[in-house]
Amino acid sequence: MLTVPVFTTQGEQSGELQIDPALLGGCVRPALIKQAIVAFLDHQRQRSARTKGRGDVVGSTRKLYRQKGTGHARAGNVRTPIRRGGGRTFARRIPGASKVLPKKMRRLARDSAILAKIRSNDVLVVDGFSCPEVKTKPVAAMLSALGVTRGCVLAVHEADRNTHLSSRNIPRTDVRPVGELNAYEVLHRRKLVFTKTAFEGLVARSTKGSLGGDAEQ
């Protein structure tokens, strides 16, 4: 069993939680994590760049004039890239289809990334966290008390507007519902901070997935 420390919002350790590595895939899979991260970053591309090659512009395919006897250099049709209005040389094309991973692979990559974080002692749970109003100072003070000063992902049980607005001005701090975590976001920041309810939700999702259920990514 792996143990994850539990802290209060004042930064004092109040206990530990245990999690079976088997619920997170049993071992770290670097190749799968890389595949999931490459697919995630590929999906962030805008995919709107496009220019027209000589086969895309409008114009006749007829040869402009005969090959010899005119005194001019040889020329093909009007759509050649060296003429005004012709197509672009090495035209930029819309990239092909995005890389797609099955849901079970994405989930396993996320769990493997979390397992790697736990084994490197970069995961902690905070008990009693709440954000009843939009204020950055209490959230920043909590992270400072926890020793999280070089960036983190704060995983909450469900999307919360107050928490999001209170945290968005803190450098290198991302807030994500635990059901929306992916391998890239888990590894992108130095620390992974769960609220207690979020961590319990992760264990419940992982247990459901290990029994053949369809856990959310």
N, C-alpha and C positions, 0 to 999 in steps of 0.2 A: 504494500500500500504506500502511496505517496501522501505526504502531509503538506498542507498549504497553511501558512500562518494567517491568523485572523487578528485584525487591529481595530481599535476604536477610532472614531474620527479625530481624536486628540493624539493619535500616533502610538498608543500604548497597546502592546500585544495582550489580547484577551483569551487566546486559545488557539486551537488548530482544527482544521477540517481534513478529512482523509478522502482520498479518491483512488479507486482501483485503476491502475494503468490500462487494464483490459478494456475499460469503458472508453478510452481514448486511442484505441487501436493497438495497445500493447507495446509498440515500439515507434521510434521516430523514423519516418520515411523521407529522406532528403530529396530523392528523385521525384516523388509525388508532390512534395511541397513546391519544388521548382516548377513543375508542370502547371500547378494551380496558379502560382504567381505570374508566370508568363501568360497564361490565359486571361487572368484578371487584368493585367496591364494592357493586353491586346484589346480588351473590351473598352478601355478608356480612350482609344483613338477616335478622333472625330470622323475620319473616313470621308472627307468631303473634297479633298484635293483632286483636281482633274484638269488636264490640258488635252488639246486635240492633236493627234498625230496626222500624218499626211493622208491616212486612210479615213480620217474623221471629218475633215473640212469639206465644204461644198466646192465642187469644181469638176471640170471635164477630165477624163482620163486620156484624152487625145494628145498625142505628141505635138508639141507646139510648132515645130517645123522639121523638115527632113534632116537627116543626120549629117550629110555632107553637102558642100557646095554653096553654103550661104555666107561663109566668112565668119559666122558666129560660133561660139562654143556649143558643144553638144547640149541639148536640153530635152528633158522628158516632159511630163505634164505640168500644169500650172500649180498643182498642189505640192510641189517639191518644197522642202523647208528653206531653201536658199532664196525663194521668191516672196515678195510681200503678199500676205494673205494665205501663205502656205501653212502646212502643219508644223508643229514643233518637233525638233529633233529630240529623241529620247523623252517623249511625252510622258508626263506623270499620270499614272492610272489610279483609279480607285482600288485600294487593296482588296484582296480576295476575302472570302468568308472568314468570320472570327473563329478563333479556336474555341471549341466547346468541350467541356468536361461533364460527364454524367453527375447527377446530384450526389450519389454515394461517394464518388471520388472527391468531389469538392468538400463534402462533410468529413471524409477521412483525412484529407489534407489539413483542414482546419483543426481537427482534433490532434493530429500529429504535431502541428505547430504549437498548440497549447501544451502538449506533453513536453515538448522541447523547452518551452518557457518554464514549466514547473521544475524540470530537472536542473535548470540553470538558476533556480531560486529567483526568478524574475516575475513570479506571480504572487499576489497577495489579495486578501479579502478584507474589505472594510465593513464593519457591522454598525448599523444605526445611521447610515447615510440617508439624508433626505434633503430636498431642495424646495421648500415651500414657496420661495419667492426668487425672483431673478436678482442674484447678487454674486459677483465674481469672487469677492474677498473670502467668504467662508470656504468655497471650493478650493481656492488657491492655498488657504491656510491649512486645509486638511491634507492636500498633496504634499505641502512642505513638511508637515508633521510626520507624514509617512516616509519621508526621505525620497520622494519621487520628484526629482529636480531636473531630470534629463529627458523628459518626455514619457508619455504613457497613453495607453488606451483604457478608458474608463468604461467597463462593460456594465450596463444597467439591465434590470429585468425587462423593461419595456421602454419604448420611446417616451421621453419626458421633455416637454418644451422648456421648462424652467432650468433643468439640468443642462440642456443644450445651450441655451442662451447665457447661462452663468459660466460656462466653460470655454466658449468659443474664443475669448480673448486671451486665454492662457496659452503661451507658446508651446508647441509640440504636444498638445493634448487633444485627443479625439474622444468623443463620446459615441458609443455604439450600443444598441440593444444586443443582448447576448445571442439572440436568434439570427442576427444579421452579420455576425463576425465571419471573416474569411481568413485564409492563411496569410494573405498579404498584410492585412490590417493588424493581425496578431503580431507579426514579426517586424512591422514597420517602426514601431516604437520600442523603447528600451524596456519598459515595465508594462505589465498587464494587471490592472486593478479591477477586481470584481466587487460589486456589492454582494452582500450575503445572499439575498434573494436571487441575484443573477447567477451566482455560483451553484446554488441549489437547482436552479432551472437548467443549467448546463448539465449537471449530473443526471437530472431527470430525462433530458433529451437524449443524452448518450446512452442511458439505460434502455430507453425506448428503441433507439436505433440498433443496439446490440441484440434486441429481441426480434428484430426484423421489422420494426416500425419505420415510418417515413419521417425521420426527424428533419427539421428545417435547417437550411444552410444559413 
